[in-house]
Amino acid sequence: MAKKGDKKKDDNRTNGDYTAGQITVLKGLEAVRKRPGMYIGSTSARGLHHLVYEVVDNSIDEAMAGFCTEIQVVLREDGSVTVTDDGRGIPVDIHPEEGVPGVELAMTTLHAGGKFDKDSYKVSGGLHGVGVSVVNALSEWLEVEITRDGHRYHQRYARGIKETELKTLGKAKGSGTVVTFMPDPEIFPERSYNFETLNNRLRELAFLNKGLKIVLTDERDGTEETHQYEGGLASFVEHVRGSRQPLHEKIIYFEASREEADIELAMQYDDGFSEHTHTFVNNINTHEGGAHLTGLKAALTRTINDYGRRNKLFKKDEESLSGDDVREGLTCILSVKVMEPQFEGQTKTKLGNSEVRGAVEAAINEHLGIFLDENPKAAKAIIEKSLSAARAREAARKARDLARKKSALEGGVLPGKLADCSISDPSLCEIYLVEGDSAGGSAKQGRDRSFQAILPLKGKILNVERARIDKILSNEEIRAMITAIGCGIREDFEIEKARYHKIIIMTDADVDGAHIRTLLLTFFFRQMRDLIEEGYIYIAQPPLYRVSKGKKEYYAYSEEERDEYIGRLSNGKPEGETRGIHIQRYKGLGEMNPDQLWRTTMDPEARTIYQVTVDSASEADLIFSQLMGDDVEPRRQFIEANAKYVKNLDV
């Protein structure tokens, strides 16, 4: 990102002119309502929230161009959303080719927007220019109010079609855009916005755009959050690091403007054992990495090794640190702004611009080298931590090699307690990670042996948040999981070798079960994150109650459901007159016989399983650190803040 003083010198950066003539048209809108998933991913809660992000992205682009200082997002009581910014305002003059106001063109035509014109926006987060027109097409109604050129304007649309002409409401000072939209019930089955989901993304955007003020207000319950970070990415690093103790107080931070990209980086080492690296391109979270991440990793490894050798911090001349060694305990945020990003990967979040790699690598080599030279105490602490990581990794490698030799001698034997399935096609196979031998026994008897494998886990597995790789690999239960799943971990991870495409965590519906579930999720997030990213991890939902009377029986997954079944079996009689109704509260999976476990929790036709997804990697990172780290205080604060969301508490 260019420094503030560079703005006027940069000929490629936008000038103040932004008119309808600069909106480029690529045409077509009718397909959006027919196939909304192509444009917003899905019509589930994720797609619903994506509507807000699309409108906010337009305001963010104004901020990146230097014309917007504040964005307000309001969740209305009626279910609509209002996004307000103080940018230049969408153009209202008549487009020279299309003969309609610029705002109408942007709202009703797919691929119409200032993003295609380099004089309007040097870089933008709105990748395809489909944003606000897609929101309009998928809204029951949308209203836009624009202030610019001394006047206020208004227009209303219904399901993508204009209802009113653009009207002038009168004279007004300042400039900006207000968009209010109501998600269409014909498109979205669920239209309730989650405050925290939106808040996490808006906080992230505020970190990525230094000094920009973003306010989220929920009129449904009066909640309000304001995000503004003058420290930019340095503040982001502090947020993600949380309560982990830093090795050096000063955060390594720099901005560099190069022909290929504007680069901003902040990083700091702490006493933890995990790496926390998050990369962004034009404010888009590139969780699949790409050229900029490759450049970052190469620069870190090279610069730290060069410094260690030059200052004789290695005991042997031939000693060197690997990439994993130099990234242990690292919290790093890299943000690049690229004029024409090329995205690849399954979810189009992997940067393909090869020229960006060299630019990032050169910038980090230079600025990290300067930091290490100017801060020898911090440099020594980083090298010592990396050397310690290298020793642990070498111990883990020897343990792995020994395990491989043993496995080869035994003919690649799977864990003895694994009850495998008979089908060998991973896309059809699933494995249940089951708490305890008792439940494991029921699951083995109740399963469909053709495609369901069972791996019972004894007790609580190791908390990987507080352990190095050598200790992790010496844990018997973790080794059994790694062997059974088959794709390795961390640097040896190969998702193509996964033996199951559904890995289902099945624990008791009590506090211990919740703890084991969290330990397992921590393990997958830290050591096999791609399994989560690819949608392979699930959580089973066993019933809490069995309600029966005579030969009739129901399984309830909540107290409300239990009461509904009691009412059904008692024919609506008062609670005191429910004789003959038997209510069983399941404390553990082992209390169910194999047939019941199959019918309620394992039968694909009847079961409920939740797929584990990551909406915000940086927030997930922080939560795992809070819940599973050494510091008690952040854990207490998390529990206090989230206690109101607890529905079933077993103590």
VOMISE-499627 format. One line per field, with one value per residue (C-alpha): residue number from 0; residue in one letter; x, y, z. Coordinates in steps of 0.02 Angstrom, whole numbers, padded with zeros to 5 digits, always signed. Each point is the difference from the previous one (the first is absolute). Layout:
i: [NUM	...]
aa: [a	...]
c1: [X	...]
c2: [Y	...]
c3: [Z	...]
//
This chain:
i: [0	1	2	3	4	5	6	7	8	9	10	11	12	13	14	15	16	17	18	19	20	21	22	23	24	25	26	27	28	29	30	31	32	33	34	35	36	37	38	39	40	41	42	43	44	45	46	47	48	49	50	51	52	53	54	55	56	57	58	59	60	61	62	63	64	65	66	67	68	69	70	71	72	73	74	75	76	77	78	79	80	81	82	83	84	85	86	87	88	89	90	91	92	93	94	95	96	97	98	99	100	101	102	103	104	105	106	107	108	109	110	111	112	113	114	115	116	117	118	119	120	121	122	123	124	125	126	127	128	129	130	131	132	133	134	135	136	137	138	139	140	141	142	143	144	145	146	147	148	149	150	151	152	153	154	155	156	157	158	159	160	161	162	163	164	165	166	167	168	169	170	171	172	173	174	175	176	177	178	179	180	181	182	183	184	185	186	187	188	189	190	191	192	193	194	195	196	197	198	199	200	201	202	203	204	205	206	207	208	209	210	211	212	213	214	215	216	217	218	219	220	221	222	223	224	225	226	227	228	229	230	231	232	233	234	235	236	237	238	239	240	241	242	243	244	245	246	247	248	249	250	251	252	253	254	255	256	257	258	259	260	261	262	263	264	265	266	267	268	269	270	271	272	273	274	275	276	277	278	279	280	281	282	283	284	285	286	287	288	289	290	291	292	293	294	295	296	297	298	299	300	301	302	303	304	305	306	307	308	309	310	311	312	313	314	315	316	317	318	319	320	321	322	323	324	325	326	327	328	329	330	331	332	333	334	335	336	337	338	339	340	341	342	343	344	345	346	347	348	349	350	351	352	353	354	355	356	357	358	359	360	361	362	363	364	365	366	367	368	369	370	371	372	373	374	375	376	377	378	379	380	381	382	383	384	385	386	387	388	389	390	391	392	393	394	395	396	397	398	399	400	401	402	403	404	405	406	407	408	409	410	411	412	413	414	415	416	417	418	419	420	421	422	423	424	425	426	427	428	429	430	431	432	433	434	435	436	437	438	439	440	441	442	443	444	445	446	447	448	449	450	451	452	453	454	455	456	457	458	459	460	461	462	463	464	465	466	467	468	469	470	471	472	473	474	475	476	477	478	479	480	481	482	483	484	485	486	487	488	489	490	491	492	493	494	495	496	497	498	499	500	501	502	503	504	505	506	507	508	509	510	511	512	513	514	515	516	517	518	519	520	521	522	523	524	525	526	527	528	529	530	531	532	533	534	535	536	537	538	539	540	541	542	543	544	545	546	547	548	549	550	551	552	553	554	555	556	557	558	559	560	561	562	563	564	565	566	567	568	569	570	571	572	573	574	575	576	577	578	579	580	581	582	583	584	585	586	587	588	589	590	591	592	593	594	595	596	597	598	599	600	601	602	603	604	605	606	607	608	609	610	611	612	613	614	615	616	617	618	619	620	621	622	623	624	625	626	627	628	629	630	631	632	633	634	635	636	637	638	639	640	641	642	643	644	645	646	647	648	649	650]
aa: [m	a	k	k	g	d	k	k	k	d	d	n	r	t	n	g	d	y	t	a	g	q	i	t	v	l	k	g	l	e	a	v	r	k	r	p	g	m	y	i	g	s	t	s	a	r	g	l	h	h	l	v	y	e	v	v	d	n	s	i	d	e	a	m	a	g	f	c	t	e	i	q	v	v	l	r	e	d	g	s	v	t	v	t	d	d	g	r	g	i	p	v	d	i	h	p	e	e	g	v	p	g	v	e	l	a	m	t	t	l	h	a	g	g	k	f	d	k	d	s	y	k	v	s	g	g	l	h	g	v	g	v	s	v	v	n	a	l	s	e	w	l	e	v	e	i	t	r	d	g	h	r	y	h	q	r	y	a	r	g	i	k	e	t	e	l	k	t	l	g	k	a	k	g	s	g	t	v	v	t	f	m	p	d	p	e	i	f	p	e	r	s	y	n	f	e	t	l	n	n	r	l	r	e	l	a	f	l	n	k	g	l	k	i	v	l	t	d	e	r	d	g	t	e	e	t	h	q	y	e	g	g	l	a	s	f	v	e	h	v	r	g	s	r	q	p	l	h	e	k	i	i	y	f	e	a	s	r	e	e	a	d	i	e	l	a	m	q	y	d	d	g	f	s	e	h	t	h	t	f	v	n	n	i	n	t	h	e	g	g	a	h	l	t	g	l	k	a	a	l	t	r	t	i	n	d	y	g	r	r	n	k	l	f	k	k	d	e	e	s	l	s	g	d	d	v	r	e	g	l	t	c	i	l	s	v	k	v	m	e	p	q	f	e	g	q	t	k	t	k	l	g	n	s	e	v	r	g	a	v	e	a	a	i	n	e	h	l	g	i	f	l	d	e	n	p	k	a	a	k	a	i	i	e	k	s	l	s	a	a	r	a	r	e	a	a	r	k	a	r	d	l	a	r	k	k	s	a	l	e	g	g	v	l	p	g	k	l	a	d	c	s	i	s	d	p	s	l	c	e	i	y	l	v	e	g	d	s	a	g	g	s	a	k	q	g	r	d	r	s	f	q	a	i	l	p	l	k	g	k	i	l	n	v	e	r	a	r	i	d	k	i	l	s	n	e	e	i	r	a	m	i	t	a	i	g	c	g	i	r	e	d	f	e	i	e	k	a	r	y	h	k	i	i	i	m	t	d	a	d	v	d	g	a	h	i	r	t	l	l	l	t	f	f	f	r	q	m	r	d	l	i	e	e	g	y	i	y	i	a	q	p	p	l	y	r	v	s	k	g	k	k	e	y	y	a	y	s	e	e	e	r	d	e	y	i	g	r	l	s	n	g	k	p	e	g	e	t	r	g	i	h	i	q	r	y	k	g	l	g	e	m	n	p	d	q	l	w	r	t	t	m	d	p	e	a	r	t	i	y	q	v	t	v	d	s	a	s	e	a	d	l	i	f	s	q	l	m	g	d	d	v	e	p	r	r	q	f	i	e	a	n	a	k	y	v	k	n	l	d	v]
c1: [+00000	+00071	+00039	-00110	+00125	+00012	-00182	+00019	+00160	-00080	-00067	-00090	-00100	-00175	-00028	-00155	-00107	-00125	-00141	-00125	+00112	+00129	-00122	+00039	-00144	+00013	-00193	-00131	-00093	-00140	+00110	+00033	-00172	+00000	+00172	+00041	+00128	+00114	+00013	-00007	+00052	-00166	-00172	+00040	+00055	+00170	-00079	-00115	+00149	+00092	-00129	+00060	+00182	-00034	-00075	+00134	+00136	-00057	+00026	+00169	+00054	-00039	+00105	+00147	-00012	+00014	-00178	-00089	+00039	-00153	-00119	-00157	-00094	-00170	-00103	-00182	-00139	-00099	+00146	+00068	+00179	+00065	+00180	+00055	+00167	+00071	+00085	-00027	-00174	-00046	-00007	-00173	+00041	-00062	+00111	+00056	-00033	-00143	-00103	-00044	+00070	+00161	-00080	-00141	+00128	+00103	-00156	-00084	+00139	+00116	+00185	-00032	+00111	+00149	+00112	+00034	+00066	+00177	-00023	-00143	+00079	+00182	-00046	-00164	-00068	-00154	+00083	-00126	-00104	-00155	-00023	-00140	-00100	-00004	-00060	-00136	-00053	-00014	-00092	-00188	+00033	+00151	+00013	+00152	+00028	+00147	+00072	+00118	+00022	-00103	-00159	-00081	-00072	-00110	-00054	-00095	+00007	-00097	+00086	+00127	-00124	-00017	-00162	+00031	+00104	+00150	-00071	+00085	-00051	+00077	+00162	+00123	+00178	+00136	+00003	-00035	-00113	-00136	-00060	-00145	-00056	-00119	+00059	-00131	-00098	-00021	+00189	+00054	-00092	+00084	+00015	+00068	+00171	+00129	+00080	+00165	+00024	-00017	+00100	+00149	+00010	-00023	+00135	+00116	-00035	+00036	+00169	+00041	-00044	+00098	-00099	-00166	-00146	-00130	-00153	-00120	-00167	-00132	-00169	-00076	+00083	+00096	+00174	+00133	+00183	+00122	+00162	+00140	+00184	+00133	+00128	-00071	+00081	+00103	-00165	-00060	+00153	-00034	-00181	+00045	+00143	-00120	+00074	+00152	+00160	+00104	+00186	+00034	-00109	+00021	-00109	+00094	-00098	+00028	-00088	+00081	-00068	+00067	-00051	-00073	-00095	-00018	+00059	-00041	+00063	-00005	+00074	+00050	+00066	-00075	+00032	-00130	+00034	-00124	+00016	-00134	+00025	-00143	+00016	-00112	-00008	-00104	-00084	-00048	+00056	+00110	-00011	+00067	+00157	+00085	+00146	+00006	+00004	+00137	+00102	-00029	+00056	+00155	+00052	-00023	+00104	+00139	+00014	-00001	+00127	+00113	-00007	+00037	+00153	+00066	-00009	+00065	-00159	+00007	+00117	+00047	+00038	-00113	-00147	-00153	-00182	-00148	-00154	-00101	+00137	+00001	-00190	-00031	-00085	-00020	-00153	+00007	-00121	+00047	-00110	+00037	-00094	+00013	-00072	-00055	-00001	-00011	-00086	+00010	-00046	-00159	-00080	+00091	+00101	+00175	+00102	+00076	+00098	+00178	+00077	-00068	+00108	+00162	-00064	-00055	+00161	+00112	-00097	+00003	+00185	+00039	-00112	+00017	+00189	+00001	-00107	+00114	+00157	-00077	-00074	+00134	-00086	-00163	+00098	+00089	-00164	-00077	+00152	+00002	-00185	+00024	+00148	-00104	-00138	+00128	+00059	-00181	-00035	+00154	-00059	-00172	+00078	+00097	-00159	-00094	+00136	-00001	-00189	+00010	+00130	-00106	-00154	+00094	+00058	-00179	-00065	-00072	-00113	-00143	-00034	-00060	-00154	-00057	-00152	+00022	-00130	+00001	-00017	+00166	-00063	+00037	-00141	-00126	+00083	-00021	+00086	-00076	+00120	-00093	+00025	+00035	+00004	-00181	-00072	+00129	-00068	-00179	+00053	+00096	-00154	-00125	+00094	-00014	+00165	+00009	+00039	+00012	+00162	+00011	+00151	-00030	+00105	+00049	-00018	+00046	+00131	+00150	-00033	+00106	-00013	+00125	+00114	+00143	-00003	+00110	-00118	-00152	+00069	+00041	-00184	-00079	-00177	+00063	+00114	-00149	-00103	+00141	+00028	-00185	-00036	+00156	+00047	+00136	+00014	+00080	+00148	-00038	-00186	-00072	-00189	-00007	+00050	-00148	-00086	-00168	-00089	-00112	+00087	-00137	+00035	-00125	+00009	-00118	-00122	+00083	+00143	+00134	-00068	+00007	+00180	+00054	-00087	+00096	+00165	-00032	-00049	+00158	+00103	-00081	+00010	+00184	+00067	-00119	-00090	-00028	-00121	-00109	+00024	-00053	-00155	+00054	-00028	-00173	-00076	-00131	-00156	-00060	-00172	-00014	-00163	-00103	-00186	-00108	-00172	-00041	+00068	+00012	+00169	+00079	+00178	+00019	+00152	-00053	-00109	-00129	-00011	-00015	-00147	-00082	+00008	-00065	-00148	-00028	+00001	-00112	-00124	+00025	-00044	+00073	+00177	-00059	-00105	+00139	-00005	+00078	+00120	+00180	+00136	+00181	+00141	+00152	+00158	+00112	+00002	+00036	-00178	-00071	-00006	+00074	-00171	-00045	+00170	-00022	-00176	+00036	+00180	+00076	-00134	+00031	-00187	-00047	+00152	+00048	+00184	+00076	+00138	+00143	+00043	+00112	-00080	+00147	+00167	+00071	-00147	+00008	+00186	-00033	-00140	+00106	+00139	-00122	-00083	+00150	+00150	+00090	-00079	-00158	-00063	-00044	-00091	-00104	-00041	-00052	-00116	-00078	-00028	-00078	-00097	-00162	+00009	+00006	-00159	+00041	+00121	+00046	+00099]
c2: [+00000	+00170	+00117	+00152	+00119	-00100	+00023	+00152	-00065	-00163	+00027	-00168	+00046	+00071	+00184	+00085	-00026	-00141	+00016	-00114	-00007	-00095	-00143	-00141	-00114	-00188	-00031	-00124	-00024	-00128	-00152	+00059	-00043	-00168	-00052	+00107	-00126	+00042	+00179	-00008	-00180	-00062	+00055	-00058	+00113	+00020	+00070	+00113	+00079	+00012	+00129	+00118	-00028	+00042	+00169	+00036	-00044	+00146	+00117	-00081	+00032	+00184	-00005	-00083	+00136	+00130	+00069	-00086	+00013	-00081	-00143	-00038	-00166	-00010	-00158	+00058	-00078	-00045	-00105	+00129	+00065	+00177	+00036	+00183	+00074	+00175	-00036	+00093	-00072	-00113	+00106	+00069	+00079	-00082	-00137	+00055	-00170	-00074	+00159	-00032	+00070	-00083	-00062	-00087	-00084	-00059	-00065	-00090	-00062	-00143	+00041	+00187	+00098	+00115	-00151	-00027	+00177	+00024	+00188	-00024	-00133	-00055	-00157	-00066	-00142	-00017	-00127	-00016	+00158	-00105	+00055	+00124	-00057	-00177	+00066	+00098	-00154	-00105	+00131	+00015	+00186	+00115	+00188	+00106	+00178	+00099	+00166	+00084	+00161	+00097	-00107	-00156	-00133	-00153	-00155	-00159	-00174	-00163	-00167	+00087	+00105	+00188	+00053	+00187	+00115	+00085	+00148	+00155	+00023	+00172	+00087	-00083	+00022	-00130	-00163	-00184	-00149	-00084	-00172	-00085	-00173	-00137	-00178	-00088	-00138	-00087	-00024	-00015	-00126	+00074	+00190	+00032	+00082	-00056	+00151	-00087	-00068	+00175	+00079	-00116	+00044	+00187	-00002	-00087	+00135	+00138	-00081	-00014	+00182	+00102	+00142	-00044	+00007	-00139	-00002	-00149	+00033	-00131	+00085	-00167	+00003	+00165	-00078	+00110	-00026	+00129	-00051	+00122	-00045	+00130	-00140	-00096	-00171	+00025	+00012	-00155	-00097	+00052	-00058	-00171	-00028	+00026	-00050	-00094	+00078	+00089	-00041	+00181	+00149	+00096	-00063	-00016	+00112	+00080	+00066	-00007	+00063	-00093	-00008	-00175	+00032	+00107	-00107	+00017	-00124	-00017	-00145	-00049	-00158	-00070	-00144	-00115	-00147	+00036	+00111	+00134	+00070	+00085	+00076	+00120	+00067	+00159	-00036	-00178	-00137	-00115	-00152	-00110	+00108	+00027	+00100	+00129	-00136	-00094	+00160	+00030	-00176	+00005	+00170	-00050	-00159	+00084	+00160	-00087	-00131	+00135	+00100	-00154	-00049	+00177	+00024	-00176	-00050	-00177	-00124	-00086	+00082	-00119	+00026	+00085	+00027	-00063	+00103	-00086	+00037	+00188	+00011	-00084	+00123	+00128	+00113	+00082	+00102	+00036	+00114	+00038	+00114	-00057	+00093	-00155	-00152	-00174	-00121	-00189	-00147	-00088	+00156	+00131	+00060	-00047	+00139	-00052	+00159	-00069	+00174	+00036	-00137	+00089	+00169	-00069	-00100	+00148	+00118	-00121	-00042	+00185	+00055	-00157	+00007	+00180	-00045	-00145	+00108	+00142	-00115	-00131	-00055	-00038	-00083	-00115	-00049	-00042	-00105	-00094	-00038	-00062	-00110	-00074	-00036	-00082	-00117	-00050	-00026	-00111	-00105	-00011	-00051	-00142	-00058	+00007	-00096	-00132	-00013	-00016	-00139	-00091	+00024	-00066	-00154	-00030	+00026	+00176	-00055	+00117	+00032	-00158	+00083	+00068	-00091	+00043	-00001	-00118	+00131	+00077	+00155	+00146	+00107	-00131	-00038	+00079	-00025	+00033	+00059	-00064	+00046	-00154	-00189	-00025	+00117	-00067	-00176	+00056	+00097	-00150	-00110	+00129	+00067	-00043	-00093	+00033	+00187	+00045	-00020	+00020	+00059	+00004	+00128	-00030	+00150	+00178	+00018	+00114	+00188	+00040	+00188	-00023	-00132	-00009	-00118	-00134	-00013	+00000	-00147	-00099	+00001	-00171	+00062	+00134	-00126	-00117	+00141	+00053	-00181	-00036	+00160	-00028	+00173	+00049	+00167	+00170	-00007	-00183	+00035	-00065	+00015	-00118	-00141	+00026	-00168	+00077	+00156	+00009	+00004	+00008	+00047	-00092	+00041	-00002	+00144	+00060	+00112	-00134	-00038	+00185	+00009	-00152	+00075	+00164	-00093	-00094	+00160	+00084	-00145	+00007	+00191	+00006	-00158	-00045	+00162	-00048	-00136	+00139	+00113	-00143	-00038	-00172	+00030	-00025	-00006	-00131	+00055	-00140	+00020	+00070	-00090	-00153	+00028	-00157	-00066	-00180	-00041	+00182	+00084	+00164	+00065	+00183	+00107	+00147	+00035	+00084	-00156	-00109	+00104	-00008	-00192	-00007	+00105	-00113	-00160	+00076	+00068	+00175	-00045	+00104	-00046	-00090	-00121	-00077	-00174	-00136	+00117	-00048	+00133	-00054	+00129	-00063	+00049	-00104	-00090	-00163	+00005	-00032	-00174	-00024	+00007	+00165	+00075	-00046	+00070	+00165	+00044	-00107	-00036	+00124	+00002	+00057	+00073	+00182	+00042	+00173	+00042	+00099	+00157	+00151	+00169	+00100	-00087	+00141	-00008	-00191	+00019	+00117	-00107	-00159	+00099	+00068	-00167	-00115	+00110	+00014	+00164	-00021	+00180	+00004	-00166	+00073	+00154	-00109	-00105	+00156	+00082	-00156	-00071	+00078	-00112	-00164	-00104	-00164	+00007	-00159	+00025]
c3: [+00000	-00047	+00143	+00024	-00074	-00162	-00054	-00115	-00079	-00059	-00177	+00003	+00154	-00025	-00025	+00071	-00157	+00009	-00127	-00088	-00153	+00102	+00036	-00122	-00053	-00027	+00004	+00068	+00168	-00020	+00039	+00178	+00069	-00091	+00064	+00152	+00063	-00148	+00061	+00190	+00034	+00071	+00060	+00177	+00144	-00084	-00159	+00101	+00089	-00166	-00056	+00136	-00046	-00183	+00045	+00129	-00128	-00109	+00148	+00038	-00179	+00026	+00159	-00092	-00133	+00139	-00002	+00146	+00186	+00082	-00038	+00100	-00008	+00084	+00025	+00002	+00104	-00158	-00067	-00122	+00002	-00028	-00054	+00002	-00053	-00021	-00167	-00164	-00028	-00147	-00161	-00045	-00168	-00160	-00070	-00175	-00082	+00101	+00023	+00183	+00164	+00057	+00162	-00095	-00111	+00149	+00089	-00144	-00114	+00039	-00024	+00002	+00116	+00022	+00040	-00185	-00023	+00068	+00014	+00126	+00108	+00001	+00098	+00065	+00104	-00112	-00115	-00140	+00013	+00033	+00182	+00023	-00153	+00070	+00168	-00091	-00099	+00159	+00104	+00020	-00011	+00001	+00023	-00038	+00057	-00069	+00053	-00124	-00099	+00129	-00015	+00073	-00117	+00028	-00098	+00047	-00078	+00023	-00037	-00111	-00100	+00027	+00083	-00009	-00107	+00080	+00097	+00068	+00182	+00018	+00041	+00120	+00062	-00005	-00097	+00024	-00036	+00104	-00057	+00091	-00057	+00056	-00042	-00106	+00093	-00169	-00006	+00182	+00112	+00155	+00009	+00174	+00007	+00128	+00082	+00043	-00177	-00074	+00141	-00028	-00185	+00030	+00135	-00123	-00132	+00126	+00042	-00185	-00035	+00126	+00078	-00085	+00123	-00016	+00114	+00012	+00086	+00037	+00025	+00049	+00171	+00006	-00018	-00081	-00041	-00069	-00085	-00040	+00008	-00031	+00020	-00148	-00017	+00158	+00096	-00094	+00060	+00181	-00019	-00074	+00123	+00145	+00167	-00067	+00068	-00134	-00018	-00050	+00048	-00163	-00142	-00165	-00119	-00169	-00155	-00172	-00166	-00150	-00182	+00019	+00163	+00155	+00145	+00185	+00130	+00189	+00099	+00175	+00082	+00161	+00120	-00081	-00117	-00140	-00153	-00026	-00176	-00093	-00174	-00095	-00178	-00025	+00168	-00053	+00119	-00106	+00114	-00140	-00007	-00168	-00069	+00142	+00135	-00093	-00005	+00185	+00050	-00110	+00068	+00183	-00019	-00098	+00104	+00170	-00057	-00074	+00161	+00107	-00105	-00014	+00189	+00040	+00094	-00072	+00087	-00162	-00167	-00093	+00119	-00074	+00043	-00101	-00044	+00136	+00129	-00036	+00003	+00169	+00117	-00140	-00015	-00171	-00107	-00181	-00105	-00182	-00119	-00181	-00150	-00095	+00116	-00079	+00118	-00006	+00111	+00052	+00075	-00105	+00150	-00059	-00079	-00166	-00049	-00006	-00004	+00174	+00076	-00045	+00059	+00170	+00021	-00039	+00115	+00148	-00026	+00010	+00144	+00110	-00025	+00062	+00152	+00051	-00019	+00102	+00135	+00042	+00162	-00092	-00142	+00122	+00084	-00170	-00052	+00167	-00014	-00179	+00051	+00140	-00127	-00115	+00140	+00039	-00186	-00017	+00148	-00081	-00167	+00083	+00089	-00167	-00091	+00136	-00012	-00190	+00012	+00128	-00109	-00153	+00097	+00053	-00176	+00023	+00143	+00050	+00185	+00088	+00073	-00170	-00068	-00184	-00137	-00150	-00140	-00053	-00092	+00122	-00072	+00059	+00167	+00171	+00167	+00171	+00134	+00153	+00182	+00105	-00025	+00056	-00132	-00124	+00028	-00031	-00155	-00070	+00020	-00063	-00152	-00183	-00021	-00187	+00014	+00186	+00098	+00189	+00100	+00189	+00094	+00180	+00115	-00049	-00136	+00020	-00010	-00154	+00035	+00141	-00078	-00125	-00148	+00084	+00148	-00115	-00100	+00157	+00053	-00033	-00039	-00120	-00088	-00021	-00080	-00117	-00057	-00023	-00099	-00104	-00065	+00125	+00091	-00025	-00121	-00045	-00031	-00165	-00009	-00151	+00119	+00117	+00021	+00045	-00065	+00153	+00169	+00132	+00181	+00113	+00186	+00148	+00024	+00162	+00056	-00024	-00173	-00046	+00063	-00103	-00153	+00025	+00020	-00163	-00093	+00066	-00067	-00173	-00010	+00050	-00083	-00144	-00041	-00182	+00059	+00072	-00152	-00116	+00105	+00063	+00187	+00078	+00174	+00041	+00093	+00116	+00082	+00176	+00045	-00041	+00030	-00007	+00044	-00037	-00173	-00053	+00021	-00053	+00010	+00048	-00038	+00109	+00151	-00112	-00107	+00157	+00063	-00171	+00001	+00179	-00056	-00150	+00106	+00136	-00128	+00070	+00180	+00143	+00053	+00156	-00103	-00105	+00079	-00102	-00089	+00026	-00022	-00011	+00003	-00093	+00092	-00112	-00166	+00092	+00073	-00174	-00071	-00176	-00084	+00084	-00040	-00184	-00012	+00088	-00037	-00139	-00130	-00144	-00035	+00176	+00090	+00025	-00027	-00004	-00124	+00078	-00098	+00029	-00038	+00065	+00020	+00106	+00122	+00009	+00033	+00146	+00074	+00002	+00085	+00129	+00037	-00007	+00044	+00167	+00056	+00105	-00009	-00187	+00023	+00142	-00105	-00148	+00110	+00078	-00170	-00077	+00148	-00066	-00155	+00099	-00022	+00086	+00146	+00092	+00160]
//
